[in-house]
Amino acid sequence: MFGSNNKVKISTSEKISFPSKGDKKRDDLNNIIKDASKWDEVSDLDIYALMLKMKDKDLPHDLIEQIRTFLSVEKTERIYLSKIKKQGRMKLRCP
């Protein structure tokens, strides 16, 4: 989509989702996978939960130090679309 002052790209896609943590259905799903002995094949470390535990110092100091050896810092930059304000006469408001 193009305009005289901006450009927008629109895309459509489908997203598959499963029940979120805390949902009873999530527990049922976990149990089905565990009962099939496939848990180790599909489970993974929750990086967000790990970062929170490190930030809150909710882990032993020596474990935090070992985990830090795997950390890397990435700089991200984002560009956001916004309308360009047209310059014109300024309206003055008098009491």
N, CA, C and O atoms as a CHARMM CRD file, in Angstrom:
* protein
*
  380
    1    1 MET  N      0.84800  -1.16100   0.00000 PROA 1      0.00000
    2    1 MET  CA     0.00000   0.00000   0.00000 PROA 1      0.00000
    3    1 MET  C      0.90100   1.23400   0.00000 PROA 1      0.00000
    4    1 MET  O      1.84400   1.33200   0.78500 PROA 1      0.00000
    5    2 PHE  N      0.60400   2.13700  -0.86300 PROA 2      0.00000
    6    2 PHE  CA     1.39400   3.34900  -0.96100 PROA 2      0.00000
    7    2 PHE  C      0.51100   4.56900  -0.73600 PROA 2      0.00000
    8    2 PHE  O     -0.67500   4.55900  -1.06600 PROA 2      0.00000
    9    3 GLY  N      1.08300   5.59100  -0.18600 PROA 3      0.00000
   10    3 GLY  CA     0.40200   6.86000  -0.02500 PROA 3      0.00000
   11    3 GLY  C      1.36700   7.95700  -0.38700 PROA 3      0.00000
   12    3 GLY  O      2.52500   7.69500  -0.71300 PROA 3      0.00000
   13    4 SER  N      0.90300   9.16900  -0.33300 PROA 4      0.00000
   14    4 SER  CA     1.79200  10.26400  -0.70500 PROA 4      0.00000
   15    4 SER  C      2.84500  10.52700   0.36500 PROA 4      0.00000
   16    4 SER  O      3.88200  11.13000   0.08600 PROA 4      0.00000
   17    5 ASN  N      2.57800  10.07300   1.59800 PROA 5      0.00000
   18    5 ASN  CA     3.51600  10.36900   2.68000 PROA 5      0.00000
   19    5 ASN  C      4.05600   9.13200   3.40200 PROA 5      0.00000
   20    5 ASN  O      4.93200   9.25400   4.25700 PROA 5      0.00000
   21    6 ASN  N      3.54500   7.94600   3.06900 PROA 6      0.00000
   22    6 ASN  CA     4.04700   6.75000   3.73100 PROA 6      0.00000
   23    6 ASN  C      3.80700   5.49700   2.90100 PROA 6      0.00000
   24    6 ASN  O      3.10500   5.51900   1.89000 PROA 6      0.00000
   25    7 LYS  N      4.40600   4.41600   3.35500 PROA 7      0.00000
   26    7 LYS  CA     4.31200   3.13600   2.67300 PROA 7      0.00000
   27    7 LYS  C      4.03500   2.07400   3.72400 PROA 7      0.00000
   28    7 LYS  O      4.63700   2.09200   4.79800 PROA 7      0.00000
   29    8 VAL  N      3.13400   1.15600   3.42900 PROA 8      0.00000
   30    8 VAL  CA     2.78900   0.10300   4.37600 PROA 8      0.00000
   31    8 VAL  C      2.80900  -1.23600   3.65500 PROA 8      0.00000
   32    8 VAL  O      2.32900  -1.34800   2.52800 PROA 8      0.00000
   33    9 LYS  N      3.35700  -2.23300   4.29600 PROA 9      0.00000
   34    9 LYS  CA     3.32100  -3.58300   3.76200 PROA 9      0.00000
   35    9 LYS  C      2.41500  -4.40100   4.66400 PROA 9      0.00000
   36    9 LYS  O      2.56800  -4.38100   5.88600 PROA 9      0.00000
   37   10 ILE  N      1.47200  -5.12100   4.07000 PROA 10     0.00000
   38   10 ILE  CA     0.53600  -5.94400   4.82800 PROA 10     0.00000
   39   10 ILE  C      0.73200  -7.38800   4.40500 PROA 10     0.00000
   40   10 ILE  O      0.75700  -7.69400   3.21300 PROA 10     0.00000
   41   11 SER  N      0.87200  -8.27300   5.37900 PROA 11     0.00000
   42   11 SER  CA     0.98400  -9.69000   5.07800 PROA 11     0.00000
   43   11 SER  C      0.01200 -10.45700   5.96600 PROA 11     0.00000
   44   11 SER  O     -0.29700 -10.03300   7.08000 PROA 11     0.00000
   45   12 THR  N     -0.45700 -11.57500   5.46700 PROA 12     0.00000
   46   12 THR  CA    -1.39900 -12.40700   6.20200 PROA 12     0.00000
   47   12 THR  C     -0.81000 -13.81000   6.30800 PROA 12     0.00000
   48   12 THR  O     -0.26800 -14.34400   5.34000 PROA 12     0.00000
   49   13 SER  N     -0.92400 -14.39600   7.49100 PROA 13     0.00000
   50   13 SER  CA    -0.44700 -15.75400   7.68800 PROA 13     0.00000
   51   13 SER  C     -1.26500 -16.41300   8.78600 PROA 13     0.00000
   52   13 SER  O     -1.97500 -15.73800   9.53200 PROA 13     0.00000
   53   14 GLU  N     -1.16600 -17.70700   8.88000 PROA 14     0.00000
   54   14 GLU  CA    -1.83900 -18.45300   9.92800 PROA 14     0.00000
   55   14 GLU  C     -0.82300 -18.83400  10.98400 PROA 14     0.00000
   56   14 GLU  O      0.33600 -19.11200  10.67700 PROA 14     0.00000
   57   15 LYS  N     -1.26400 -18.84300  12.22100 PROA 15     0.00000
   58   15 LYS  CA    -0.38800 -19.19200  13.32900 PROA 15     0.00000
   59   15 LYS  C     -1.01900 -20.34200  14.10800 PROA 15     0.00000
   60   15 LYS  O     -2.18700 -20.27900  14.49200 PROA 15     0.00000
   61   16 ILE  N     -0.24800 -21.37000  14.33100 PROA 16     0.00000
   62   16 ILE  CA    -0.71400 -22.50100  15.12800 PROA 16     0.00000
   63   16 ILE  C     -0.39400 -22.20600  16.58000 PROA 16     0.00000
   64   16 ILE  O      0.70000 -21.73400  16.89100 PROA 16     0.00000
   65   17 SER  N     -1.32200 -22.47400  17.46000 PROA 17     0.00000
   66   17 SER  CA    -1.06100 -22.24200  18.88100 PROA 17     0.00000
   67   17 SER  C     -1.57600 -23.41400  19.70900 PROA 17     0.00000
   68   17 SER  O     -2.48100 -24.14300  19.30300 PROA 17     0.00000
   69   18 PHE  N     -0.98100 -23.56600  20.86100 PROA 18     0.00000
   70   18 PHE  CA    -1.37100 -24.57700  21.82600 PROA 18     0.00000
   71   18 PHE  C     -1.80700 -23.87200  23.09900 PROA 18     0.00000
   72   18 PHE  O     -1.55000 -22.67800  23.25900 PROA 18     0.00000
   73   19 PRO  N     -2.45900 -24.58100  24.00300 PROA 19     0.00000
   74   19 PRO  CA    -2.87000 -23.94000  25.26600 PROA 19     0.00000
   75   19 PRO  C     -1.66400 -23.34300  25.99300 PROA 19     0.00000
   76   19 PRO  O     -0.57500 -23.91700  25.98800 PROA 19     0.00000
   77   20 SER  N     -1.87500 -22.18100  26.61800 PROA 20     0.00000
   78   20 SER  CA    -0.79100 -21.49900  27.32000 PROA 20     0.00000
   79   20 SER  C     -0.56300 -22.11000  28.69900 PROA 20     0.00000
   80   20 SER  O     -1.37800 -22.88900  29.19400 PROA 20     0.00000
   81   21 LYS  N      0.56500 -21.73700  29.30800 PROA 21     0.00000
   82   21 LYS  CA     0.87800 -22.21700  30.65300 PROA 21     0.00000
   83   21 LYS  C     -0.23600 -21.80800  31.59800 PROA 21     0.00000
   84   21 LYS  O     -0.78200 -20.71100  31.48600 PROA 21     0.00000
   85   22 GLY  N     -0.57600 -22.69400  32.53300 PROA 22     0.00000
   86   22 GLY  CA    -1.62500 -22.39300  33.49200 PROA 22     0.00000
   87   22 GLY  C     -3.00000 -22.86900  33.02400 PROA 22     0.00000
   88   22 GLY  O     -3.92500 -22.97200  33.83000 PROA 22     0.00000
   89   23 ASP  N     -3.14200 -23.15700  31.74700 PROA 23     0.00000
   90   23 ASP  CA    -4.39800 -23.65700  31.19800 PROA 23     0.00000
   91   23 ASP  C     -4.48000 -25.16200  31.49200 PROA 23     0.00000
   92   23 ASP  O     -3.49800 -25.88100  31.30800 PROA 23     0.00000
   93   24 LYS  N     -5.62400 -25.63100  31.93800 PROA 24     0.00000
   94   24 LYS  CA    -5.80500 -27.05500  32.26400 PROA 24     0.00000
   95   24 LYS  C     -5.49000 -27.92200  31.04700 PROA 24     0.00000
   96   24 LYS  O     -4.91800 -29.00400  31.17600 PROA 24     0.00000
   97   25 LYS  N     -5.86600 -27.43900  29.87200 PROA 25     0.00000
   98   25 LYS  CA    -5.59400 -28.20500  28.65300 PROA 25     0.00000
   99   25 LYS  C     -4.10300 -28.37400  28.42400 PROA 25     0.00000
  100   25 LYS  O     -3.67900 -29.37400  27.84500 PROA 25     0.00000
  101   26 ARG  N     -3.29700 -27.41000  28.87100 PROA 26     0.00000
  102   26 ARG  CA    -1.84000 -27.51100  28.72000 PROA 26     0.00000
  103   26 ARG  C     -1.31600 -28.68200  29.53600 PROA 26     0.00000
  104   26 ARG  O     -0.47300 -29.44300  29.06100 PROA 26     0.00000
  105   27 ASP  N     -1.81400 -28.83000  30.76800 PROA 27     0.00000
  106   27 ASP  CA    -1.41200 -29.95900  31.60600 PROA 27     0.00000
  107   27 ASP  C     -1.79600 -31.28200  30.94500 PROA 27     0.00000
  108   27 ASP  O     -1.02000 -32.23800  30.96100 PROA 27     0.00000
  109   28 ASP  N     -2.98700 -31.33300  30.36900 PROA 28     0.00000
  110   28 ASP  CA    -3.42800 -32.55400  29.68500 PROA 28     0.00000
  111   28 ASP  C     -2.52300 -32.87400  28.50300 PROA 28     0.00000
  112   28 ASP  O     -2.13900 -34.02600  28.30100 PROA 28     0.00000
  113   29 LEU  N     -2.18400 -31.85500  27.72600 PROA 29     0.00000
  114   29 LEU  CA    -1.29000 -32.03300  26.58300 PROA 29     0.00000
  115   29 LEU  C      0.07700 -32.53300  27.04200 PROA 29     0.00000
  116   29 LEU  O      0.62900 -33.46500  26.45800 PROA 29     0.00000
  117   30 ASN  N      0.62400 -31.91300  28.09000 PROA 30     0.00000
  118   30 ASN  CA     1.92100 -32.35300  28.62900 PROA 30     0.00000
  119   30 ASN  C      1.87500 -33.81900  29.04700 PROA 30     0.00000
  120   30 ASN  O      2.79600 -34.58200  28.75700 PROA 30     0.00000
  121   31 ASN  N      0.81400 -34.20300  29.72100 PROA 31     0.00000
  122   31 ASN  CA     0.69000 -35.58900  30.19000 PROA 31     0.00000
  123   31 ASN  C      0.60200 -36.57500  29.03300 PROA 31     0.00000
  124   31 ASN  O      1.17900 -37.66100  29.10200 PROA 31     0.00000
  125   32 ILE  N     -0.10700 -36.21500  27.97800 PROA 32     0.00000
  126   32 ILE  CA    -0.20500 -37.09600  26.80600 PROA 32     0.00000
  127   32 ILE  C      1.17900 -37.31500  26.20700 PROA 32     0.00000
  128   32 ILE  O      1.53900 -38.44000  25.85900 PROA 32     0.00000
  129   33 ILE  N      1.95100 -36.24500  26.08800 PROA 33     0.00000
  130   33 ILE  CA     3.29200 -36.35200  25.50400 PROA 33     0.00000
  131   33 ILE  C      4.22300 -37.15000  26.41100 PROA 33     0.00000
  132   33 ILE  O      5.01300 -37.96600  25.93500 PROA 33     0.00000
  133   34 LYS  N      4.12700 -36.91000  27.72900 PROA 34     0.00000
  134   34 LYS  CA     4.96100 -37.66100  28.68300 PROA 34     0.00000
  135   34 LYS  C      4.60100 -39.13700  28.67100 PROA 34     0.00000
  136   34 LYS  O      5.49000 -39.98900  28.69600 PROA 34     0.00000
  137   35 ASP  N      3.30400 -39.45500  28.63300 PROA 35     0.00000
  138   35 ASP  CA     2.86600 -40.85700  28.60700 PROA 35     0.00000
  139   35 ASP  C      3.33800 -41.57900  27.35300 PROA 35     0.00000
  140   35 ASP  O      3.51400 -42.79800  27.36200 PROA 35     0.00000
  141   36 ALA  N      3.54200 -40.83000  26.27900 PROA 36     0.00000
  142   36 ALA  CA     4.03500 -41.41500  25.02900 PROA 36     0.00000
  143   36 ALA  C      5.56100 -41.48200  25.00200 PROA 36     0.00000
  144   36 ALA  O      6.15200 -41.86900  23.99400 PROA 36     0.00000
  145   37 SER  N      6.19900 -41.10100  26.11700 PROA 37     0.00000
  146   37 SER  CA     7.66600 -41.09600  26.22700 PROA 37     0.00000
  147   37 SER  C      8.31800 -40.21200  25.16300 PROA 37     0.00000
  148   37 SER  O      9.38600 -40.54900  24.65100 PROA 37     0.00000
  149   38 LYS  N      7.69000 -39.09300  24.82800 PROA 38     0.00000
  150   38 LYS  CA     8.22400 -38.18200  23.82200 PROA 38     0.00000
  151   38 LYS  C      8.58800 -36.81800  24.40400 PROA 38     0.00000
  152   38 LYS  O      8.95300 -35.90200  23.66600 PROA 38     0.00000
  153   39 TRP  N      8.48800 -36.68200  25.73300 PROA 39     0.00000
  154   39 TRP  CA     8.72900 -35.39300  26.37000 PROA 39     0.00000
  155   39 TRP  C     10.12000 -34.83900  26.06800 PROA 39     0.00000
  156   39 TRP  O     10.26300 -33.66300  25.73500 PROA 39     0.00000
  157   40 ASP  N     11.13500 -35.67900  26.18300 PROA 40     0.00000
  158   40 ASP  CA    12.51200 -35.21900  25.93600 PROA 40     0.00000
  159   40 ASP  C     12.72800 -34.78900  24.48900 PROA 40     0.00000
  160   40 ASP  O     13.63300 -34.00300  24.20800 PROA 40     0.00000
  161   41 GLU  N     11.91300 -35.29300  23.57400 PROA 41     0.00000
  162   41 GLU  CA    12.06900 -34.93800  22.16400 PROA 41     0.00000
  163   41 GLU  C     11.45000 -33.57200  21.84300 PROA 41     0.00000
  164   41 GLU  O     11.86200 -32.91400  20.88800 PROA 41     0.00000
  165   42 VAL  N     10.46600 -33.14800  22.63700 PROA 42     0.00000
  166   42 VAL  CA     9.75900 -31.90400  22.30100 PROA 42     0.00000
  167   42 VAL  C      9.92000 -30.79800  23.33900 PROA 42     0.00000
  168   42 VAL  O      9.52600 -29.66000  23.08400 PROA 42     0.00000
  169   43 SER  N     10.47800 -31.09900  24.48200 PROA 43     0.00000
  170   43 SER  CA    10.63000 -30.06500  25.50700 PROA 43     0.00000
  171   43 SER  C     11.91600 -29.27900  25.27200 PROA 43     0.00000
  172   43 SER  O     12.85100 -29.75800  24.62900 PROA 43     0.00000
  173   44 ASP  N     11.93800 -28.05400  25.81300 PROA 44     0.00000
  174   44 ASP  CA    13.09900 -27.19100  25.61600 PROA 44     0.00000
  175   44 ASP  C     13.19900 -26.23200  26.79600 PROA 44     0.00000
  176   44 ASP  O     12.23800 -26.04900  27.54300 PROA 44     0.00000
  177   45 LEU  N     14.34200 -25.63700  26.95400 PROA 45     0.00000
  178   45 LEU  CA    14.59800 -24.67500  28.01800 PROA 45     0.00000
  179   45 LEU  C     13.77900 -23.41000  27.79500 PROA 45     0.00000
  180   45 LEU  O     13.72000 -22.89800  26.67700 PROA 45     0.00000
  181   46 ASP  N     13.14800 -22.90400  28.84700 PROA 46     0.00000
  182   46 ASP  CA    12.40200 -21.64500  28.78400 PROA 46     0.00000
  183   46 ASP  C     13.38800 -20.51700  29.08500 PROA 46     0.00000
  184   46 ASP  O     13.66000 -20.21400  30.24700 PROA 46     0.00000
  185   47 ILE  N     13.92300 -19.89900  28.02800 PROA 47     0.00000
  186   47 ILE  CA    14.94600 -18.86400  28.15000 PROA 47     0.00000
  187   47 ILE  C     14.41900 -17.65800  28.91900 PROA 47     0.00000
  188   47 ILE  O     15.15300 -17.07000  29.71300 PROA 47     0.00000
  189   48 TYR  N     13.16300 -17.27700  28.70000 PROA 48     0.00000
  190   48 TYR  CA    12.58600 -16.13100  29.39900 PROA 48     0.00000
  191   48 TYR  C     12.54400 -16.39100  30.90500 PROA 48     0.00000
  192   48 TYR  O     12.90300 -15.51900  31.69600 PROA 48     0.00000
  193   49 ALA  N     12.11100 -17.58000  31.29900 PROA 49     0.00000
  194   49 ALA  CA    12.06100 -17.92600  32.72700 PROA 49     0.00000
  195   49 ALA  C     13.47300 -17.93800  33.31800 PROA 49     0.00000
  196   49 ALA  O     13.67200 -17.50800  34.45400 PROA 49     0.00000
  197   50 LEU  N     14.44300 -18.42500  32.55900 PROA 50     0.00000
  198   50 LEU  CA    15.83300 -18.44500  33.02900 PROA 50     0.00000
  199   50 LEU  C     16.35100 -17.02100  33.24200 PROA 50     0.00000
  200   50 LEU  O     17.00600 -16.74400  34.24700 PROA 50     0.00000
  201   51 MET  N     16.05900 -16.11600  32.29900 PROA 51     0.00000
  202   51 MET  CA    16.51400 -14.72700  32.45800 PROA 51     0.00000
  203   51 MET  C     15.89700 -14.08100  33.69400 PROA 51     0.00000
  204   51 MET  O     16.57100 -13.34700  34.41600 PROA 51     0.00000
  205   52 LEU  N     14.61800 -14.35300  33.93700 PROA 52     0.00000
  206   52 LEU  CA    13.97100 -13.79900  35.13000 PROA 52     0.00000
  207   52 LEU  C     14.61300 -14.31800  36.40800 PROA 52     0.00000
  208   52 LEU  O     14.83800 -13.55800  37.34900 PROA 52     0.00000
  209   53 LYS  N     14.90500 -15.60400  36.44000 PROA 53     0.00000
  210   53 LYS  CA    15.54900 -16.19800  37.62500 PROA 53     0.00000
  211   53 LYS  C     16.92700 -15.59100  37.85100 PROA 53     0.00000
  212   53 LYS  O     17.31800 -15.34400  38.99100 PROA 53     0.00000
  213   54 MET  N     17.66200 -15.35200  36.77300 PROA 54     0.00000
  214   54 MET  CA    18.98500 -14.73500  36.90500 PROA 54     0.00000
  215   54 MET  C     18.85100 -13.29300  37.37600 PROA 54     0.00000
  216   54 MET  O     19.59600 -12.85300  38.25100 PROA 54     0.00000
  217   55 LYS  N     17.90700 -12.55800  36.79900 PROA 55     0.00000
  218   55 LYS  CA    17.70300 -11.16900  37.17700 PROA 55     0.00000
  219   55 LYS  C     17.31300 -11.04400  38.64400 PROA 55     0.00000
  220   55 LYS  O     17.79500 -10.15500  39.34600 PROA 55     0.00000
  221   56 ASP  N     16.44300 -11.93300  39.10200 PROA 56     0.00000
  222   56 ASP  CA    15.98400 -11.91200  40.49900 PROA 56     0.00000
  223   56 ASP  C     16.97300 -12.57700  41.45100 PROA 56     0.00000
  224   56 ASP  O     16.73200 -12.65100  42.65600 PROA 56     0.00000
  225   57 LYS  N     18.09500 -13.06200  40.89800 PROA 57     0.00000
  226   57 LYS  CA    19.10900 -13.77800  41.68100 PROA 57     0.00000
  227   57 LYS  C     18.47600 -14.92700  42.46500 PROA 57     0.00000
  228   57 LYS  O     18.75200 -15.14900  43.64400 PROA 57     0.00000
  229   58 ASP  N     17.60800 -15.64800  41.74100 PROA 58     0.00000
  230   58 ASP  CA    16.87800 -16.77000  42.31800 PROA 58     0.00000
  231   58 ASP  C     17.56600 -18.10100  41.99900 PROA 58     0.00000
  232   58 ASP  O     16.95300 -19.16600  42.06700 PROA 58     0.00000
  233   59 LEU  N     18.83900 -18.01400  41.65400 PROA 59     0.00000
  234   59 LEU  CA    19.65700 -19.19200  41.37700 PROA 59     0.00000
  235   59 LEU  C     20.96200 -19.05200  42.15600 PROA 59     0.00000
  236   59 LEU  O     21.38100 -17.93800  42.46800 PROA 59     0.00000
  237   60 PRO  N     21.60300 -20.17200  42.47000 PROA 60     0.00000
  238   60 PRO  CA    22.90000 -20.08100  43.15800 PROA 60     0.00000
  239   60 PRO  C     23.91300 -19.29500  42.32100 PROA 60     0.00000
  240   60 PRO  O     23.93300 -19.39200  41.09400 PROA 60     0.00000
  241   61 HSD  N     24.75000 -18.51900  43.00700 PROA 61     0.00000
  242   61 HSD  CA    25.72100 -17.64500  42.34700 PROA 61     0.00000
  243   61 HSD  C     26.61800 -18.41500  41.37900 PROA 61     0.00000
  244   61 HSD  O     26.85800 -17.94700  40.26600 PROA 61     0.00000
  245   62 ASP  N     27.11000 -19.57200  41.77500 PROA 62     0.00000
  246   62 ASP  CA    28.01100 -20.32800  40.89600 PROA 62     0.00000
  247   62 ASP  C     27.28200 -20.81000  39.63700 PROA 62     0.00000
  248   62 ASP  O     27.88700 -20.88800  38.56800 PROA 62     0.00000
  249   63 LEU  N     26.00000 -21.13100  39.75200 PROA 63     0.00000
  250   63 LEU  CA    25.23000 -21.53900  38.58600 PROA 63     0.00000
  251   63 LEU  C     25.01800 -20.34900  37.65000 PROA 63     0.00000
  252   63 LEU  O     25.12400 -20.49000  36.43200 PROA 63     0.00000
  253   64 ILE  N     24.72300 -19.18900  38.21300 PROA 64     0.00000
  254   64 ILE  CA    24.56900 -17.97800  37.39900 PROA 64     0.00000
  255   64 ILE  C     25.85000 -17.68800  36.63200 PROA 64     0.00000
  256   64 ILE  O     25.79900 -17.34300  35.45100 PROA 64     0.00000
  257   65 GLU  N     26.98800 -17.82200  37.28200 PROA 65     0.00000
  258   65 GLU  CA    28.27300 -17.56900  36.61600 PROA 65     0.00000
  259   65 GLU  C     28.50700 -18.55500  35.47700 PROA 65     0.00000
  260   65 GLU  O     29.02600 -18.17200  34.42900 PROA 65     0.00000
  261   66 GLN  N     28.13800 -19.80400  35.66500 PROA 66     0.00000
  262   66 GLN  CA    28.29100 -20.79700  34.59100 PROA 66     0.00000
  263   66 GLN  C     27.36600 -20.46100  33.41000 PROA 66     0.00000
  264   66 GLN  O     27.76600 -20.57000  32.25100 PROA 66     0.00000
  265   67 ILE  N     26.14400 -20.05900  33.71500 PROA 67     0.00000
  266   67 ILE  CA    25.17800 -19.72200  32.67000 PROA 67     0.00000
  267   67 ILE  C     25.63000 -18.48800  31.89400 PROA 67     0.00000
  268   67 ILE  O     25.41200 -18.40900  30.68500 PROA 67     0.00000
  269   68 ARG  N     26.25700 -17.52000  32.57100 PROA 68     0.00000
  270   68 ARG  CA    26.70500 -16.28800  31.91700 PROA 68     0.00000
  271   68 ARG  C     27.69000 -16.54900  30.78400 PROA 68     0.00000
  272   68 ARG  O     27.79800 -15.73300  29.86800 PROA 68     0.00000
  273   69 THR  N     28.39400 -17.64700  30.82600 PROA 69     0.00000
  274   69 THR  CA    29.34600 -17.94100  29.74900 PROA 69     0.00000
  275   69 THR  C     28.62500 -18.19000  28.41800 PROA 69     0.00000
  276   69 THR  O     29.24800 -18.15500  27.35700 PROA 69     0.00000
  277   70 PHE  N     27.31400 -18.43900  28.47800 PROA 70     0.00000
  278   70 PHE  CA    26.54000 -18.68400  27.26600 PROA 70     0.00000
  279   70 PHE  C     25.79900 -17.44000  26.77300 PROA 70     0.00000
  280   70 PHE  O     25.15700 -17.47800  25.72300 PROA 70     0.00000
  281   71 LEU  N     25.88300 -16.35000  27.51600 PROA 71     0.00000
  282   71 LEU  CA    25.16200 -15.13300  27.16200 PROA 71     0.00000
  283   71 LEU  C     25.82300 -14.41300  25.99400 PROA 71     0.00000
  284   71 LEU  O     27.04500 -14.42700  25.84300 PROA 71     0.00000
  285   72 SER  N     24.99800 -13.79300  25.18400 PROA 72     0.00000
  286   72 SER  CA    25.48800 -12.87600  24.16700 PROA 72     0.00000
  287   72 SER  C     24.51100 -11.70500  24.13200 PROA 72     0.00000
  288   72 SER  O     23.33100 -11.85200  24.45200 PROA 72     0.00000
  289   73 VAL  N     25.01600 -10.55300  23.74400 PROA 73     0.00000
  290   73 VAL  CA    24.19500  -9.35100  23.69400 PROA 73     0.00000
  291   73 VAL  C     24.05400  -8.94800  22.23800 PROA 73     0.00000
  292   73 VAL  O     25.04800  -8.82300  21.52200 PROA 73     0.00000
  293   74 GLU  N     22.82500  -8.74600  21.80400 PROA 74     0.00000
  294   74 GLU  CA    22.56200  -8.33400  20.43900 PROA 74     0.00000
  295   74 GLU  C     21.89700  -6.96500  20.44700 PROA 74     0.00000
  296   74 GLU  O     20.99000  -6.70400  21.23800 PROA 74     0.00000
  297   75 LYS  N     22.34900  -6.11700  19.57900 PROA 75     0.00000
  298   75 LYS  CA    21.73100  -4.80400  19.43200 PROA 75     0.00000
  299   75 LYS  C     20.67100  -4.91700  18.34800 PROA 75     0.00000
  300   75 LYS  O     20.94300  -5.41900  17.25700 PROA 75     0.00000
  301   76 THR  N     19.47100  -4.45200  18.64600 PROA 76     0.00000
  302   76 THR  CA    18.40300  -4.48900  17.65800 PROA 76     0.00000
  303   76 THR  C     17.94400  -3.07000  17.34800 PROA 76     0.00000
  304   76 THR  O     17.95500  -2.19000  18.20900 PROA 76     0.00000
  305   77 GLU  N     17.55100  -2.87900  16.13400 PROA 77     0.00000
  306   77 GLU  CA    17.00600  -1.60500  15.70800 PROA 77     0.00000
  307   77 GLU  C     15.70800  -1.88100  14.98100 PROA 77     0.00000
  308   77 GLU  O     15.60500  -2.85500  14.23500 PROA 77     0.00000
  309   78 ARG  N     14.70900  -1.02500  15.19400 PROA 78     0.00000
  310   78 ARG  CA    13.41700  -1.18600  14.55200 PROA 78     0.00000
  311   78 ARG  C     13.01800   0.12700  13.90300 PROA 78     0.00000
  312   78 ARG  O     13.37800   1.21000  14.36600 PROA 78     0.00000
  313   79 ILE  N     12.29200   0.00700  12.85900 PROA 79     0.00000
  314   79 ILE  CA    11.76900   1.17900  12.17800 PROA 79     0.00000
  315   79 ILE  C     10.24900   1.10300  12.24000 PROA 79     0.00000
  316   79 ILE  O      9.65600   0.07200  11.92000 PROA 79     0.00000
  317   80 TYR  N      9.63200   2.18700  12.64700 PROA 80     0.00000
  318   80 TYR  CA     8.18900   2.24300  12.75600 PROA 80     0.00000
  319   80 TYR  C      7.63600   3.25600  11.76800 PROA 80     0.00000
  320   80 TYR  O      8.25500   4.28900  11.51300 PROA 80     0.00000
  321   81 LEU  N      6.49900   2.96300  11.22700 PROA 81     0.00000
  322   81 LEU  CA     5.83800   3.86300  10.29800 PROA 81     0.00000
  323   81 LEU  C      5.01500   4.89100  11.05800 PROA 81     0.00000
  324   81 LEU  O      4.30400   4.55200  12.00400 PROA 81     0.00000
  325   82 SER  N      5.11100   6.12100  10.65000 PROA 82     0.00000
  326   82 SER  CA     4.27500   7.16400  11.23100 PROA 82     0.00000
  327   82 SER  C      3.95900   8.18200  10.14500 PROA 82     0.00000
  328   82 SER  O      4.69700   8.33200   9.17100 PROA 82     0.00000
  329   83 LYS  N      2.86200   8.86500  10.33700 PROA 83     0.00000
  330   83 LYS  CA     2.46000   9.86200   9.35500 PROA 83     0.00000
  331   83 LYS  C      3.35700  11.08300   9.45200 PROA 83     0.00000
  332   83 LYS  O      3.82400  11.45100  10.53000 PROA 83     0.00000
  333   84 ILE  N      3.58300  11.69000   8.32200 PROA 84     0.00000
  334   84 ILE  CA     4.34900  12.93000   8.28300 PROA 84     0.00000
  335   84 ILE  C      3.36800  14.07300   8.47100 PROA 84     0.00000
  336   84 ILE  O      2.38700  14.19400   7.73700 PROA 84     0.00000
  337   85 LYS  N      3.64000  14.89800   9.45000 PROA 85     0.00000
  338   85 LYS  CA     2.77200  16.04900   9.69800 PROA 85     0.00000
  339   85 LYS  C      3.03400  17.09500   8.63200 PROA 85     0.00000
  340   85 LYS  O      4.17600  17.46600   8.36000 PROA 85     0.00000
  341   86 LYS  N      1.96100  17.55500   8.04400 PROA 86     0.00000
  342   86 LYS  CA     2.09700  18.58800   7.02300 PROA 86     0.00000
  343   86 LYS  C      2.27500  19.93100   7.70000 PROA 86     0.00000
  344   86 LYS  O      1.56400  20.26300   8.64900 PROA 86     0.00000
  345   87 GLN  N      3.22600  20.69600   7.20700 PROA 87     0.00000
  346   87 GLN  CA     3.45300  22.02100   7.76700 PROA 87     0.00000
  347   87 GLN  C      2.49500  23.00300   7.12700 PROA 87     0.00000
  348   87 GLN  O      2.31100  23.00900   5.90900 PROA 87     0.00000
  349   88 GLY  N      1.91300  23.79900   7.92300 PROA 88     0.00000
  350   88 GLY  CA     0.96600  24.78500   7.43300 PROA 88     0.00000
  351   88 GLY  C      0.89500  25.92200   8.41200 PROA 88     0.00000
  352   88 GLY  O      1.76900  26.09500   9.26200 PROA 88     0.00000
  353   89 ARG  N     -0.13400  26.67600   8.28500 PROA 89     0.00000
  354   89 ARG  CA    -0.29400  27.78600   9.20800 PROA 89     0.00000
  355   89 ARG  C     -0.65000  27.27600  10.58000 PROA 89     0.00000
  356   89 ARG  O     -1.43200  26.33700  10.72400 PROA 89     0.00000
  357   90 MET  N     -0.08800  27.88400  11.56600 PROA 90     0.00000
  358   90 MET  CA    -0.35400  27.53000  12.93900 PROA 90     0.00000
  359   90 MET  C     -1.60100  28.26900  13.39800 PROA 90     0.00000
  360   90 MET  O     -1.71300  29.48100  13.22000 PROA 90     0.00000
  361   91 LYS  N     -2.52700  27.54400  13.98300 PROA 91     0.00000
  362   91 LYS  CA    -3.72600  28.18500  14.50600 PROA 91     0.00000
  363   91 LYS  C     -3.46600  28.67600  15.90900 PROA 91     0.00000
  364   91 LYS  O     -2.98000  27.93400  16.76200 PROA 91     0.00000
  365   92 LEU  N     -3.78600  29.90200  16.13700 PROA 92     0.00000
  366   92 LEU  CA    -3.63200  30.49500  17.45900 PROA 92     0.00000
  367   92 LEU  C     -4.98100  30.54200  18.13900 PROA 92     0.00000
  368   92 LEU  O     -6.00500  30.84000  17.52400 PROA 92     0.00000
  369   93 ARG  N     -4.95700  30.24800  19.39100 PROA 93     0.00000
  370   93 ARG  CA    -6.19300  30.27000  20.16700 PROA 93     0.00000
  371   93 ARG  C     -6.09600  31.42900  21.14700 PROA 93     0.00000
  372   93 ARG  O     -5.19400  31.47100  21.98500 PROA 93     0.00000
  373   94 CYS  N     -7.00800  32.35000  21.04300 PROA 94     0.00000
  374   94 CYS  CA    -7.01000  33.51800  21.92900 PROA 94     0.00000
  375   94 CYS  C     -8.13100  33.38500  22.94800 PROA 94     0.00000
  376   94 CYS  O     -9.20900  32.88300  22.63200 PROA 94     0.00000
  377   95 PRO  N     -7.87300  33.83800  24.18100 PROA 95     0.00000
  378   95 PRO  CA    -8.92900  33.74400  25.20800 PROA 95     0.00000
  379   95 PRO  C    -10.06100  34.70400  24.94800 PROA 95     0.00000
  380   95 PRO  O    -11.02200  34.74800  25.71600 PROA 95     0.00000
